[in-house]
Every structure is written in structure tokens, then in C-alpha cells.
């Protein structure tokens, strides 16, 4: 459908889970993705 073609999307938590799912889906829709993730456990969580 390319609803977001030509848009740039910043996604935090993009390495796994919901963040990855959203990144993949938006890329399929035509968005350029900026993905950010620590991809490790955070002591405070």
C-alpha cells in the first residue's frame, strides 16, 4: 500500500519484540527506518 512511502521513521527497541515488528511492517509499507536498540537487559528493569 505504501502509506508511509518517503517517510522516515525512528523506532526505539527495534531489535526484538514489538519494536522489530513495527520496523518490519513500516519498512514493508515503504518507510525508511532508523532503528535504535541496546539489545541487552537494563539493570533497572
Wavefront OBJ file of the C-alpha trace (Angstrom):
o trace
v 0.000 0.000 0.000
v 2.968 2.320 0.562
v 1.065 4.515 3.023
v 4.308 5.790 4.509
v 6.464 5.826 1.371
v 9.011 8.618 1.537
v 8.688 8.993 5.312
v 11.485 8.380 7.817
v 10.567 6.520 10.997
v 12.661 6.364 14.183
v 11.965 3.197 16.144
v 13.381 2.532 19.596
v 13.598 -1.044 20.808
v 13.847 -2.251 17.220
v 15.968 -5.369 17.793
v 13.191 -7.600 19.055
v 9.561 -7.826 20.059
v 7.073 -5.098 19.183
v 9.756 -2.661 18.042
v 11.088 -5.132 15.474
v 7.580 -5.996 14.343
v 6.748 -2.325 13.788
v 10.039 -1.719 11.968
v 9.453 -4.618 9.587
v 5.836 -3.632 8.943
v 6.651 0.040 8.299
v 9.534 -0.924 6.001
v 7.117 -3.130 4.060
v 4.841 -0.073 3.779
v 7.663 1.930 2.182
v 9.162 3.867 5.119
v 12.864 4.426 5.640
v 13.743 3.102 9.087
v 16.137 4.439 11.706
v 16.376 1.619 14.248
v 17.776 2.010 17.755
v 18.169 -0.640 20.421
v 20.547 -1.551 23.224
v 19.719 -5.231 22.727
v 20.683 -6.087 26.290
v 18.985 -6.240 29.654
v 18.942 -2.981 31.601
v 19.741 -3.338 35.315
v 16.905 -1.025 36.381
v 14.259 -3.087 34.643
l 1 2 3 4 5 6 7 8 9 10 11 12 13 14 15 16 17 18 19 20 21 22 23 24 25 26 27 28 29 30 31 32 33 34 35 36 37 38 39 40 41 42 43 44 45
